[in-house]
Amino acid sequence: MLFLNRESGQGLVEYALVLVLVAIVVIAILTLLGPQIANVFSRITSGLAGA
């Protein structure tokens, strides 16, 4: 029973590490694709303004 408490803490740390890695990947993708995404939204808003 003593090991059960230790393993739950370890699982929490593993989930936190996975969450941090996912956040880093999302930030990297947004940094690389940010200008292209902004361009798409700019074209959409200009198209809606002209309609």
C-alpha distance matrix in Angstrom:
0.0 3.8 5.4 5.3 7.3 9.4 10.3 11.5 13.7 14.9 15.9 17.8 19.7 20.6 22.0 23.9 25.4 26.5 28.0 29.9 31.2 32.5 34.1 35.9 37.2 38.5 40.2 41.8 43.1 44.5 46.1 47.8 48.8 49.5 53.2 53.5 51.5 53.7 56.7 55.7 55.1 58.5 60.3 58.7 59.8 63.2 63.6 62.7 65.1 67.9 67.4
3.8 0.0 3.8 5.5 5.9 7.1 9.2 10.8 11.9 13.3 15.1 16.6 17.9 19.4 21.1 22.5 23.9 25.5 27.0 28.4 29.9 31.5 32.9 34.4 36.1 37.5 38.9 40.5 42.1 43.4 44.8 46.6 47.8 48.4 52.2 52.7 50.8 52.8 56.0 55.2 54.6 57.8 59.8 58.4 59.3 62.7 63.3 62.5 64.7 67.6 67.3
5.4 3.8 0.0 3.8 5.5 5.2 6.2 8.8 10.2 10.6 12.3 14.5 15.6 16.5 18.5 20.2 21.2 22.6 24.5 25.9 27.1 28.7 30.4 31.8 33.2 34.8 36.4 37.7 39.2 40.8 42.2 43.8 45.1 45.9 49.6 50.0 48.2 50.4 53.5 52.7 52.3 55.5 57.4 56.1 57.2 60.6 61.1 60.4 62.7 65.5 65.3
5.3 5.5 3.8 0.0 3.8 5.5 5.2 6.4 8.9 9.9 10.6 12.7 14.6 15.4 16.7 18.7 20.2 21.2 22.8 24.7 26.0 27.2 28.9 30.6 31.9 33.2 34.9 36.5 37.8 39.2 40.9 42.5 43.5 44.2 48.0 48.3 46.3 48.5 51.5 50.5 50.0 53.3 55.2 53.7 54.8 58.2 58.6 57.8 60.2 63.0 62.6
7.3 5.9 5.5 3.8 0.0 3.8 5.5 5.3 6.6 8.9 10.1 11.1 12.9 14.6 15.8 17.1 19.0 20.5 21.6 23.2 25.0 26.3 27.5 29.3 31.0 32.1 33.6 35.4 36.9 38.0 39.6 41.5 42.5 42.9 46.7 47.3 45.2 47.2 50.4 49.6 48.9 52.1 54.1 52.7 53.5 56.9 57.6 56.7 58.9 61.8 61.5
9.4 7.1 5.2 5.5 3.8 0.0 3.8 5.5 5.3 6.4 8.8 10.1 11.0 12.6 14.6 15.7 16.9 18.8 20.3 21.5 23.0 24.8 26.1 27.5 29.2 30.7 32.0 33.5 35.2 36.6 37.9 39.7 41.0 41.6 45.3 46.0 44.2 46.2 49.3 48.7 48.2 51.3 53.4 52.2 53.1 56.4 57.2 56.5 58.6 61.5 61.4
10.3 9.2 6.2 5.2 5.5 3.8 0.0 3.8 5.4 4.9 6.1 8.6 9.8 10.4 12.3 14.2 15.2 16.5 18.3 19.9 21.1 22.6 24.3 25.8 27.1 28.7 30.3 31.7 33.1 34.7 36.2 37.7 38.9 39.7 43.5 43.8 42.0 44.3 47.3 46.5 46.1 49.4 51.2 50.0 51.1 54.4 55.0 54.4 56.7 59.4 59.3
11.5 10.8 8.8 6.4 5.3 5.5 3.8 0.0 3.8 5.4 5.0 6.3 8.8 9.9 10.6 12.5 14.4 15.4 16.6 18.5 20.1 21.2 22.7 24.6 26.0 27.1 28.8 30.5 31.8 33.1 34.7 36.5 37.5 38.0 41.8 42.2 40.1 42.2 45.4 44.4 43.9 47.1 49.0 47.6 48.6 52.0 52.6 51.8 54.1 56.9 56.6
13.7 11.9 10.2 8.9 6.6 5.3 5.4 3.8 0.0 3.8 5.4 5.1 6.4 8.8 10.0 10.7 12.6 14.5 15.4 16.7 18.7 20.2 21.2 22.9 24.7 25.9 27.2 29.0 30.6 31.7 33.1 35.1 36.3 36.7 40.4 41.1 39.2 41.1 44.3 43.7 43.1 46.1 48.3 47.1 47.9 51.3 52.1 51.3 53.4 56.3 56.3
14.9 13.3 10.6 9.9 8.9 6.4 4.9 5.4 3.8 0.0 3.8 5.4 5.1 6.3 8.8 9.9 10.7 12.5 14.3 15.4 16.7 18.6 20.0 21.3 22.9 24.6 25.9 27.3 29.0 30.5 31.7 33.4 34.8 35.5 39.2 39.8 38.1 40.2 43.3 42.7 42.4 45.5 47.5 46.5 47.5 50.8 51.5 51.1 53.2 56.0 56.0
15.9 15.1 12.3 10.6 10.1 8.8 6.1 5.0 5.4 3.8 0.0 3.8 5.4 5.0 6.2 8.6 9.8 10.6 12.3 14.2 15.4 16.6 18.4 20.1 21.2 22.6 24.4 25.9 27.1 28.7 30.3 31.9 32.9 33.7 37.4 37.7 35.9 38.2 41.2 40.3 40.0 43.2 45.1 43.9 45.1 48.3 48.9 48.4 50.7 53.4 53.2
17.8 16.6 14.5 12.7 11.1 10.1 8.6 6.3 5.1 5.4 3.8 0.0 3.8 5.4 5.1 6.2 8.7 10.0 10.5 12.4 14.4 15.4 16.5 18.5 20.2 21.1 22.6 24.5 25.9 27.0 28.6 30.5 31.5 31.9 35.7 36.2 34.2 36.2 39.4 38.7 38.1 41.2 43.3 42.1 43.0 46.3 47.0 46.4 48.5 51.4 51.3
19.7 17.9 15.6 14.6 12.9 11.0 9.8 8.8 6.4 5.1 5.4 3.8 0.0 3.8 5.5 5.0 6.2 8.7 9.8 10.5 12.4 14.3 15.3 16.6 18.5 20.0 21.1 22.7 24.5 25.8 26.9 28.8 30.3 30.7 34.4 35.2 33.5 35.5 38.6 38.2 37.8 40.8 42.9 42.0 42.9 46.1 47.1 46.6 48.6 51.4 51.7
20.6 19.4 16.5 15.4 14.6 12.6 10.4 9.9 8.8 6.3 5.0 5.4 3.8 0.0 3.8 5.4 5.1 6.3 8.6 9.9 10.7 12.4 14.2 15.4 16.7 18.5 20.0 21.3 22.8 24.5 25.8 27.3 28.6 29.5 33.2 33.7 32.1 34.4 37.3 36.7 36.6 39.7 41.6 40.7 42.0 45.1 45.8 45.5 47.8 50.4 50.5
22.0 21.1 18.5 16.7 15.8 14.6 12.3 10.6 10.0 8.8 6.2 5.1 5.5 3.8 0.0 3.8 5.4 5.1 6.1 8.6 9.9 10.6 12.3 14.3 15.4 16.5 18.4 20.0 21.2 22.5 24.3 25.9 26.8 27.5 31.3 31.6 29.7 32.0 35.0 34.2 33.9 37.1 38.9 37.8 39.0 42.2 42.9 42.4 44.7 47.4 47.4
23.9 22.5 20.2 18.7 17.1 15.7 14.2 12.5 10.7 9.9 8.6 6.2 5.0 5.4 3.8 0.0 3.8 5.4 5.0 6.2 8.7 9.9 10.5 12.4 14.3 15.3 16.5 18.4 20.1 21.0 22.4 24.5 25.7 26.0 29.7 30.5 28.7 30.5 33.7 33.3 32.8 35.8 38.0 37.0 37.9 41.1 42.1 41.6 43.6 46.4 46.7
25.4 23.9 21.2 20.2 19.0 16.9 15.2 14.4 12.6 10.7 9.8 8.7 6.2 5.1 5.4 3.8 0.0 3.8 5.4 5.1 6.2 8.6 9.8 10.6 12.4 14.3 15.4 16.6 18.5 20.0 21.1 22.8 24.3 25.0 28.7 29.4 28.0 30.1 33.1 32.9 32.8 35.6 37.7 37.1 38.2 41.2 42.2 42.1 44.1 46.7 47.2
26.5 25.5 22.6 21.2 20.5 18.8 16.5 15.4 14.5 12.5 10.6 10.0 8.7 6.3 5.1 5.4 3.8 0.0 3.8 5.4 5.1 6.2 8.6 9.9 10.7 12.3 14.3 15.4 16.6 18.4 19.9 21.3 22.4 23.4 27.1 27.4 25.9 28.3 31.2 30.6 30.6 33.7 35.5 34.8 36.1 39.1 39.8 39.8 42.0 44.5 44.8
28.0 27.0 24.5 22.8 21.6 20.3 18.3 16.6 15.4 14.3 12.3 10.5 9.8 8.6 6.1 5.0 5.4 3.8 0.0 3.8 5.5 5.1 6.2 8.7 10.0 10.6 12.3 14.3 15.4 16.5 18.3 20.1 21.0 21.4 25.2 25.7 23.9 26.0 29.0 28.5 28.2 31.2 33.2 32.4 33.4 36.6 37.4 37.1 39.2 41.9 42.2
29.9 28.4 25.9 24.7 23.2 21.5 19.9 18.5 16.7 15.4 14.2 12.4 10.5 9.9 8.6 6.2 5.1 5.4 3.8 0.0 3.8 5.5 5.1 6.2 8.7 9.9 10.5 12.3 14.3 15.4 16.4 18.5 19.9 20.3 24.0 24.9 23.4 25.3 28.4 28.3 28.1 30.8 33.1 32.6 33.5 36.4 37.6 37.6 39.4 42.1 42.7
31.2 29.9 27.1 26.0 25.0 23.0 21.1 20.1 18.7 16.7 15.4 14.4 12.4 10.7 9.9 8.7 6.2 5.1 5.5 3.8 0.0 3.8 5.4 5.1 6.3 8.7 9.9 10.6 12.4 14.3 15.3 16.7 18.3 19.3 22.9 23.5 22.4 24.7 27.4 27.3 27.6 30.4 32.3 32.0 33.3 36.1 37.0 37.3 39.3 41.7 42.4
32.5 31.5 28.7 27.2 26.3 24.8 22.6 21.2 20.2 18.6 16.6 15.4 14.3 12.4 10.6 9.9 8.6 6.2 5.1 5.5 3.8 0.0 3.8 5.4 5.1 6.2 8.6 9.9 10.6 12.3 14.2 15.5 16.3 17.3 21.0 21.3 19.8 22.2 25.0 24.5 24.7 27.7 29.5 28.9 30.3 33.2 34.0 34.1 36.3 38.7 39.1
34.1 32.9 30.4 28.9 27.5 26.1 24.3 22.7 21.2 20.0 18.4 16.5 15.3 14.2 12.3 10.5 9.8 8.6 6.2 5.1 5.4 3.8 0.0 3.8 5.5 5.1 6.1 8.6 9.9 10.5 12.2 14.3 15.3 15.5 19.2 20.0 18.4 20.3 23.4 23.3 23.1 25.8 28.0 27.6 28.6 31.4 32.6 32.6 34.5 37.1 37.7
35.9 34.4 31.8 30.6 29.3 27.5 25.8 24.6 22.9 21.3 20.1 18.5 16.6 15.4 14.3 12.4 10.6 9.9 8.7 6.2 5.1 5.4 3.8 0.0 3.8 5.5 5.1 6.1 8.7 9.9 10.5 12.4 14.2 14.8 18.3 19.4 18.4 20.3 23.2 23.5 23.7 26.2 28.3 28.4 29.5 32.0 33.4 33.8 35.5 37.9 38.9
37.2 36.1 33.2 31.9 31.0 29.2 27.1 26.0 24.7 22.9 21.2 20.2 18.5 16.7 15.4 14.3 12.4 10.7 10.0 8.7 6.3 5.1 5.5 3.8 0.0 3.8 5.5 5.1 6.2 8.6 9.8 10.7 12.1 13.5 17.0 17.4 16.6 19.0 21.5 21.5 22.2 24.8 26.6 26.6 28.1 30.6 31.6 32.2 34.2 36.4 37.2
38.5 37.5 34.8 33.2 32.1 30.7 28.7 27.1 25.9 24.6 22.6 21.1 20.0 18.5 16.5 15.3 14.3 12.3 10.6 9.9 8.7 6.2 5.1 5.5 3.8 0.0 3.8 5.4 5.1 6.1 8.5 10.0 10.4 11.2 14.9 15.2 13.8 16.1 18.9 18.7 18.9 21.7 23.6 23.4 24.8 27.4 28.4 28.8 30.8 33.1 33.8
40.2 38.9 36.4 34.9 33.6 32.0 30.3 28.8 27.2 25.9 24.4 22.6 21.1 20.0 18.4 16.5 15.4 14.3 12.3 10.5 9.9 8.6 6.1 5.1 5.5 3.8 0.0 3.8 5.5 5.2 6.0 8.6 9.9 9.8 13.4 14.7 13.6 15.2 18.2 18.7 18.8 21.1 23.4 23.6 24.6 27.0 28.5 29.0 30.6 33.0 34.1
41.8 40.5 37.7 36.5 35.4 33.5 31.7 30.5 29.0 27.3 25.9 24.5 22.7 21.3 20.0 18.4 16.6 15.4 14.3 12.3 10.6 9.9 8.6 6.1 5.1 5.4 3.8 0.0 3.8 5.5 5.1 6.2 8.6 9.6 12.8 13.9 13.7 15.6 18.1 18.8 19.6 21.7 23.7 24.3 25.6 27.7 29.1 30.1 31.7 33.7 35.0
43.1 42.1 39.2 37.8 36.9 35.2 33.1 31.8 30.6 29.0 27.1 25.9 24.5 22.8 21.2 20.1 18.5 16.6 15.4 14.3 12.4 10.6 9.9 8.7 6.2 5.1 5.5 3.8 0.0 3.8 5.4 5.2 5.9 7.9 11.1 11.2 10.9 13.5 15.6 15.8 16.9 19.3 20.9 21.4 23.0 25.2 26.2 27.2 29.1 31.0 32.1
44.5 43.4 40.8 39.2 38.0 36.6 34.7 33.1 31.7 30.5 28.7 27.0 25.8 24.5 22.5 21.0 20.0 18.4 16.5 15.4 14.3 12.3 10.5 9.9 8.6 6.1 5.2 5.5 3.8 0.0 3.8 5.4 5.1 5.1 8.8 9.6 8.6 10.5 13.2 13.7 14.2 16.4 18.5 18.9 20.2 22.4 23.8 24.6 26.2 28.4 29.6
46.1 44.8 42.2 40.9 39.6 37.9 36.2 34.7 33.1 31.7 30.3 28.6 26.9 25.8 24.3 22.4 21.1 19.9 18.3 16.4 15.3 14.2 12.2 10.5 9.8 8.5 6.0 5.1 5.4 3.8 0.0 3.8 5.7 5.3 8.2 10.1 10.2 11.4 13.8 15.2 15.9 17.4 19.7 20.7 21.7 23.5 25.3 26.4 27.6 29.7 31.3
47.8 46.6 43.8 42.5 41.5 39.7 37.7 36.5 35.1 33.4 31.9 30.5 28.8 27.3 25.9 24.5 22.8 21.3 20.1 18.5 16.7 15.5 14.3 12.4 10.7 10.0 8.6 6.2 5.2 5.4 3.8 0.0 3.8 5.8 7.6 8.5 9.8 11.6 13.1 14.4 16.0 17.4 19.1 20.4 22.0 23.4 24.9 26.4 27.8 29.5 31.1
48.8 47.8 45.1 43.5 42.5 41.0 38.9 37.5 36.3 34.8 32.9 31.5 30.3 28.6 26.8 25.7 24.3 22.4 21.0 19.9 18.3 16.3 15.3 14.2 12.1 10.4 9.9 8.6 5.9 5.1 5.7 3.8 0.0 3.8 5.7 5.4 6.2 8.7 10.1 10.8 12.5 14.3 15.7 16.8 18.6 20.2 21.4 22.9 24.5 26.1 27.5
49.5 48.4 45.9 44.2 42.9 41.6 39.7 38.0 36.7 35.5 33.7 31.9 30.7 29.5 27.5 26.0 25.0 23.4 21.4 20.3 19.3 17.3 15.5 14.8 13.5 11.2 9.8 9.6 7.9 5.1 5.3 5.8 3.8 0.0 3.8 5.5 5.2 6.1 8.6 10.0 10.7 12.2 14.4 15.5 16.6 18.3 20.0 21.2 22.5 24.4 26.1
53.2 52.2 49.6 48.0 46.7 45.3 43.5 41.8 40.4 39.2 37.4 35.7 34.4 33.2 31.3 29.7 28.7 27.1 25.2 24.0 22.9 21.0 19.2 18.3 17.0 14.9 13.4 12.8 11.1 8.8 8.2 7.6 5.7 3.8 0.0 3.8 5.5 5.1 6.2 8.8 10.0 10.3 12.4 14.3 15.3 16.3 18.3 20.0 20.9 22.5 24.5
53.5 52.7 50.0 48.3 47.3 46.0 43.8 42.2 41.1 39.8 37.7 36.2 35.2 33.7 31.6 30.5 29.4 27.4 25.7 24.9 23.5 21.3 20.0 19.4 17.4 15.2 14.7 13.9 11.2 9.6 10.1 8.5 5.4 5.5 3.8 0.0 3.8 5.4 5.0 6.4 8.8 9.8 10.7 12.6 14.4 15.4 16.6 18.6 20.0 21.3 22.9
51.5 50.8 48.2 46.3 45.2 44.2 42.0 40.1 39.2 38.1 35.9 34.2 33.5 32.1 29.7 28.7 28.0 25.9 23.9 23.4 22.4 19.8 18.4 18.4 16.6 13.8 13.6 13.7 10.9 8.6 10.2 9.8 6.2 5.2 5.5 3.8 0.0 3.8 5.3 5.1 6.4 8.6 10.0 10.8 12.5 14.3 15.4 16.8 18.5 20.2 21.5
53.7 52.8 50.4 48.5 47.2 46.2 44.3 42.2 41.1 40.2 38.2 36.2 35.5 34.4 32.0 30.5 30.1 28.3 26.0 25.3 24.7 22.2 20.3 20.3 19.0 16.1 15.2 15.6 13.5 10.5 11.4 11.6 8.7 6.1 5.1 5.4 3.8 0.0 3.8 5.5 5.2 6.1 8.7 9.9 10.6 12.2 14.1 15.4 16.4 18.3 20.1
56.7 56.0 53.5 51.5 50.4 49.3 47.3 45.4 44.3 43.3 41.2 39.4 38.6 37.3 35.0 33.7 33.1 31.2 29.0 28.4 27.4 25.0 23.4 23.2 21.5 18.9 18.2 18.1 15.6 13.2 13.8 13.1 10.1 8.6 6.2 5.0 5.3 3.8 0.0 3.8 5.5 5.0 6.2 8.6 10.0 10.5 12.2 14.3 15.3 16.5 18.5
55.7 55.2 52.7 50.5 49.6 48.7 46.5 44.4 43.7 42.7 40.3 38.7 38.2 36.7 34.2 33.3 32.9 30.6 28.5 28.3 27.3 24.5 23.3 23.5 21.5 18.7 18.7 18.8 15.8 13.7 15.2 14.4 10.8 10.0 8.8 6.4 5.1 5.5 3.8 0.0 3.8 5.4 5.2 6.3 8.8 10.0 10.6 12.4 14.3 15.5 16.8
55.1 54.6 52.3 50.0 48.9 48.2 46.1 43.9 43.1 42.4 40.0 38.1 37.8 36.6 33.9 32.8 32.8 30.6 28.2 28.1 27.6 24.7 23.1 23.7 22.2 18.9 18.8 19.6 16.9 14.2 15.9 16.0 12.5 10.7 10.0 8.8 6.4 5.2 5.5 3.8 0.0 3.8 5.4 5.0 6.2 8.5 9.7 10.5 12.2 14.2 15.4
58.5 57.8 55.5 53.3 52.1 51.3 49.4 47.1 46.1 45.5 43.2 41.2 40.8 39.7 37.1 35.8 35.6 33.7 31.2 30.8 30.4 27.7 25.8 26.2 24.8 21.7 21.1 21.7 19.3 16.4 17.4 17.4 14.3 12.2 10.3 9.8 8.6 6.1 5.0 5.4 3.8 0.0 3.8 5.4 5.3 6.1 8.5 9.9 10.5 12.3 14.4
60.3 59.8 57.4 55.2 54.1 53.4 51.2 49.0 48.3 47.5 45.1 43.3 42.9 41.6 38.9 38.0 37.7 35.5 33.2 33.1 32.3 29.5 28.0 28.3 26.6 23.6 23.4 23.7 20.9 18.5 19.7 19.1 15.7 14.4 12.4 10.7 10.0 8.7 6.2 5.2 5.4 3.8 0.0 3.8 5.5 5.1 6.0 8.6 9.8 10.6 12.4
58.7 58.4 56.1 53.7 52.7 52.2 50.0 47.6 47.1 46.5 43.9 42.1 42.0 40.7 37.8 37.0 37.1 34.8 32.4 32.6 32.0 28.9 27.6 28.4 26.6 23.4 23.6 24.3 21.4 18.9 20.7 20.4 16.8 15.5 14.3 12.6 10.8 9.9 8.6 6.3 5.0 5.4 3.8 0.0 3.8 5.5 5.1 6.2 8.6 10.0 10.7
59.8 59.3 57.2 54.8 53.5 53.1 51.1 48.6 47.9 47.5 45.1 43.0 42.9 42.0 39.0 37.9 38.2 36.1 33.4 33.5 33.3 30.3 28.6 29.5 28.1 24.8 24.6 25.6 23.0 20.2 21.7 22.0 18.6 16.6 15.3 14.4 12.5 10.6 10.0 8.8 6.2 5.3 5.5 3.8 0.0 3.8 5.3 5.1 6.1 8.6 10.0
63.2 62.7 60.6 58.2 56.9 56.4 54.4 52.0 51.3 50.8 48.3 46.3 46.1 45.1 42.2 41.1 41.2 39.1 36.6 36.4 36.1 33.2 31.4 32.0 30.6 27.4 27.0 27.7 25.2 22.4 23.5 23.4 20.2 18.3 16.3 15.4 14.3 12.2 10.5 10.0 8.5 6.1 5.1 5.5 3.8 0.0 3.8 5.4 5.0 6.2 8.8
63.6 63.3 61.1 58.6 57.6 57.2 55.0 52.6 52.1 51.5 48.9 47.0 47.1 45.8 42.9 42.1 42.2 39.8 37.4 37.6 37.0 34.0 32.6 33.4 31.6 28.4 28.5 29.1 26.2 23.8 25.3 24.9 21.4 20.0 18.3 16.6 15.4 14.1 12.2 10.6 9.7 8.5 6.0 5.1 5.3 3.8 0.0 3.8 5.4 5.2 6.4
62.7 62.5 60.4 57.8 56.7 56.5 54.4 51.8 51.3 51.1 48.4 46.4 46.6 45.5 42.4 41.6 42.1 39.8 37.1 37.6 37.3 34.1 32.6 33.8 32.2 28.8 29.0 30.1 27.2 24.6 26.4 26.4 22.9 21.2 20.0 18.6 16.8 15.4 14.3 12.4 10.5 9.9 8.6 6.2 5.1 5.4 3.8 0.0 3.8 5.4 5.2
65.1 64.7 62.7 60.2 58.9 58.6 56.7 54.1 53.4 53.2 50.7 48.5 48.6 47.8 44.7 43.6 44.1 42.0 39.2 39.4 39.3 36.3 34.5 35.5 34.2 30.8 30.6 31.7 29.1 26.2 27.6 27.8 24.5 22.5 20.9 20.0 18.5 16.4 15.3 14.3 12.2 10.5 9.8 8.6 6.1 5.0 5.4 3.8 0.0 3.8 5.6
67.9 67.6 65.5 63.0 61.8 61.5 59.4 56.9 56.3 56.0 53.4 51.4 51.4 50.4 47.4 46.4 46.7 44.5 41.9 42.1 41.7 38.7 37.1 37.9 36.4 33.1 33.0 33.7 31.0 28.4 29.7 29.5 26.1 24.4 22.5 21.3 20.2 18.3 16.5 15.5 14.2 12.3 10.6 10.0 8.6 6.2 5.2 5.4 3.8 0.0 3.8
67.4 67.3 65.3 62.6 61.5 61.4 59.3 56.6 56.3 56.0 53.2 51.3 51.7 50.5 47.4 46.7 47.2 44.8 42.2 42.7 42.4 39.1 37.7 38.9 37.2 33.8 34.1 35.0 32.1 29.6 31.3 31.1 27.5 26.1 24.5 22.9 21.5 20.1 18.5 16.8 15.4 14.4 12.4 10.7 10.0 8.8 6.4 5.2 5.6 3.8 0.0
